[in-house]
Amino acid sequence: PAEPTLVLRLKFLNDTERLARVRPGDTVGALKRTYFPGQEQQVRLIYQGQLLRDDSQSLAGLNLGHLSVLHCHLSPPSVASTAPGTPGPRSPAPAALGVGSLALPLFVLLLVLLWYLQLQHRHVFTATATTCLAGLTLLVTFVAFAMYRR
């Protein structure tokens, strides 16, 4: 006799549902391959609060009944999970080199030059000029850390 089929409810995080027709002898891995082809590594199935980690476990061993709910979580594919030779997710194009991206390095270079001149020619710099140079250096340092901390 043919093995009876079960209908399972696959429920996703956005509250959408999908019905899956399976046989009790099918495994968790077979369910993933059938209903999530190519995404087997990204799908997580949860039944009664337990993550179904073992892909070789049979559905009968989980005591699933007709219209049992399996919660599904699909994580985005990571670059490491793609096989070598297969194109991964497209990375954004690098930003064009513009004046904005060069402004901070130019300010740093200018500050280094001014500090060099201040140390080599102290008699030219007044106390007020040295204090302003120190304040400007602190300001540029804070801006640099704020920009590159992201």
C-alpha positions, -999 to +999 in steps of 0.1 A: +000+000+000+011+036-007+024+055+022-002+081+033+006+118+027+006+145+053-001+182+047+021+205+067+017+242+071+050+261+065+046+294+083+070+323+075+080+353+097+058+376+076+028+355+085+024+340+051+018+302+048+025+276+023+012+240+023+036+211+019+026+176+009+050+151+025+052+114+034+060+105+070+091+086+058+105+118+042+134+135+060+138+171+071+165+174+044+141+161+017+115+186+028+140+214+025+152+202-009+117+199-023+102+232-010+134+253-008+155+242-038+189+259-037+182+275-003+187+244+019+215+260+038+196+292+044+163+277+057+157+270+093+127+249+103+113+251+138+087+227+152+072+232+187+100+256+196+128+232+186+151+240+157+152+210+134+190+207+130+193+171+118+185+169+081+185+131+082+157+129+108+124+115+095+092+135+097+075+105+114+101+108+142+089+143+149+053+131+155+040+156+130+002+154+124-020+165+095-018+204+092+010+207+118+028+240+116+065+242+108+079+277+113+104+287+086+131+313+087+150+321+055+183+338+062+200+358+033+228+339+017+262+348+029+293+351+007+310+323+026+281+299+019+283+302-019+303+275-036+335+286-053+330+294-090+293+304-084+285+341-085+276+353-050+254+383-042+264+413-061+284+438-041+277+475-045+299+493-069+328+512-053+321+548-047+337+572-072+367+590-060+354+625-055+364+657-036+345+646-006+365+614-002+397+633-005+389+662+018+398+645+051+431+630+039+440+665+025+432+681+059+453+655+077+482+661+053+479+699+058+478+694+096+509+673+095+527+700+074+516+727+098+528+707+129+561+701+111+565+738+105+555+746+140+581+723+154+609+735+130+601+772+131+587+779+166+596+816+164+570+821+135+541+806+155+525+826+183+508+810+213+474+817+198+484+801+165+496+770+182+464+768+203+443+771+172+464+744+155+459+721+184+421+728+184+419+722+146+438+689+150+413+677+177+384+687+155+398+668+124+406+638+146+370+636+159+356+640+124+379+613+111+368+588+138+332+597+132+335+591+095+355+559+095+338+543+126+309+532+104 
